[in-house]
Amino acid sequence: MLTGLSLLLHGVGRVVLAFAVRREIATWGWLALAGGLNIVVGILALAWPEATVLVLSLLLGAQILVFGVVLLIAAFSGSRSHAQAA
């Protein structure tokens, strides 16, 4: 339950942060998407408290993998926009 609550709060924090900085960061949508994915994984962990360690680790592993890909896309998208501005 603690892991699910932590993921849920972390996701909400990311979404709030993404909307707060949307004027300063061109790739804020990717941060919001990552927060949304965190929220989904957090809700799954809360809705499925009897999940085994294996299931929870698979959910967390998938979340980390997707979040890493989202961060890579955001990083490379941001670098192109800065290069064009210069």
FENGIGI-V154886 format. One line per field, one symbol per residue. ss: DSSP state (H for helix, E for strand, L for the rest). A space follows every 10 residues. Layout:
ss = ???
//
This chain:
ss = LHHHHHHHHH HHHHHHHHHH LLLLLLLHHH HHHHHHHHHH HHHHHHHLLL LLHHHHHHHH HHHHHHHHHH HHHHHHHHHH HHHHHL
//
